[in-house]
Amino acid sequence: MSGPEESVRDYLTGRELPYGDDEYIRQAVERMLVEDKGFPARQIEVDVKFPIELCGERREGRLDLLVRSAGRPFMALKCTRGSLVTREREALASSRLAFQSQVPLTAVTNGEDAELLDTASGKVLGRGLAAIPTQAEAKTRLAALPELPLPLERRIREERIYLAYQTFQCPAECDLPQV
């Protein structure tokens, strides 16, 4: 485990970032999107923030990575260690909330495996890193994907789901009590 003084240079932006437990995964995914999937770095955004307001309280949500195609949000990626299925719901909520219209595709990846999800339905479209579309596939797919705004009552439910996941963040390591 890395100490708090360590940092990593972001592959896309060149900025020095504090080392986080999932940062090495995000860096590998950024590299894969550019070098293997053919996306220009300018089409990928890092740490996309979006507002959440629930019961009069303002919070901030975040997408790990956002890929745009033809200037339009195309795919949001959640980069995290461990089981992918446990992060599906959180990733879908953030893809539904980040913009006026839902980001069409959501990917959850631990850097070694991935799930590609249809954001509107939540259905798994493919598994494995090969399921993440290339830039050429993005252009074709995006043309067939309509912009889908999220109705207000559904937005409120998604905000609750997203915020619930934010309260359940587990540390990479912890000392368990002796039994």
N, C-alpha and C positions, 0 to 999 in steps of 0.2 A: 504494500500500500504506500502511496506517495504522501509526503508531508505537505503541510499547508503552504509552505514557501515555494513549492514547485509550480511551474507553469508549462504550457504547451503552446506552440505557435499554430494558429488556426490555418489549415490547409487552404481555405478559400480566401480569407481576408488578410492573412499575414499578421493579424493582431496576436499579441501575447494574451493568453487566457489562463485564469487559475485552473490548475488541474482538478478535475472532478472525476468521480468514480466511473461515469459513463463517457467522459470526454474522449478516451482512446477509441471508443466505438464510433462516435460521431466523426472523428477524424478519418477513420477507415472508410466510413460510408461516403463522406465528402469526396475522398480520393476515388472511390469506386464510381460515383456518379459522373465525375469528370473523365477519368481515364478509361473506364470500362463501358459506361453507358452513353458517353458522348455528349453530355450536357456542358455547354460553356459555363464557366464559373459565374458569369454575370446573371445566369438564370436561376442560381441557387442562393437562397437567403438563409442566414444563420440567426437563430434565436429571435424569431418573429414574435413580437409581443402583441397582445390584443386585450381590450378592456372587457371585464366581466362586471356586471352590476346585479347583485342579488339582494333583495330585501333592503334596498337603499345603501348597501355597502359596496364600495368599488374595490375590485381586485384586478389582478393582471394574470392573463393566461399566456402560454408560450408554446410555439411550435419549435421543435429542435431544428428542423430543416424544412424549407419550402422550395419546391421546384416549380418554376413558371414555364409555360410554353405559350408562344405567341402573346406574351405579356399577361397572360391569365394564370391565376393559381391552378396548378394541375395536380400536384401530389405533395402531401405533407408526410414527413417521416419522423417517427419516434425512435430514437436510438437509445437502447437501454440493455443492460445485462440481464441474463436470466430468461425466464419463460416468456415467450411472446404472447401467449393467450391471456396472461394476466394483465397485459398492458393494452389489449385491443380496445377496450371500452373507453379508457382515458384518451387514447389516440384519436378515436372516432369523435369523441366529444370536442376535442380541440379543433379538429378539421371542420366540424360543423359550426363552431363558434367564431372562428378567426376573421371571417369576412361576412359581408351581406349575403353572399351565396356560398354554399358549402364547397370546400375544396373537393373535387370529384373523387380523387383516390387518396387512400391513407396506407402507409406502409409502417409496419412495426419490425424492427430489426435489432439483433444483438451482434451484428457484424459477421456472424457465421451463418445465420439463417434469417429468413424474413417471411412475413405474411403480407400480401397485398390485398387490401379490402376496398370494396365499393363503399364510399362514405355514406351515401344516402340509405342503403339497405343494411350495411354492416356485414354483408356476405363476403367470405374469403374468395378472392378471385384466383389466387395462386399462392404457392408456397416455395420457399427457397429464394436465394438472391437472384436467380435467373428470372423470377416473376416480376422483379422491379423493371418497369419499362425503360427502353432506350430513348434517346432524344427523337429518333425517327418514329418510334412507336407512339411517343407522346403526341406528336403532331396529328397522327391518324386518329388516335383515341380521343383526343380533346375535341375534334370536330364532331364526334358522335355523342359527346357528353353535354347535356343541357346544363345551364346554370340553374341551380335549385336553391332558392332562398329558404331559410328555416323559419317556419311559423313561430310566432311569439310564444305560445304555450309550450312548444317543443324546445325552444331556446332556453326557457326557464328550467326545464328538466335537465337539459344538457349542461347548463351552468352548475346545477347542483351536483351532477355526476362528476364533472371535471373538478370542482372544488373538493369533493369528498376524496378523490384520489390524491389531491395535493396534501391532505392532512395525514395520509397513510404512507408517507415516504419513510422507507426503512434505510438505516445506515448500511454501508457495505460490510462493516464489521461491528460487532457489539459484544460486550461481555455479558454472557448469560449467567444468571444466578446459579450457584451450585445447588443441586437438589439432593 
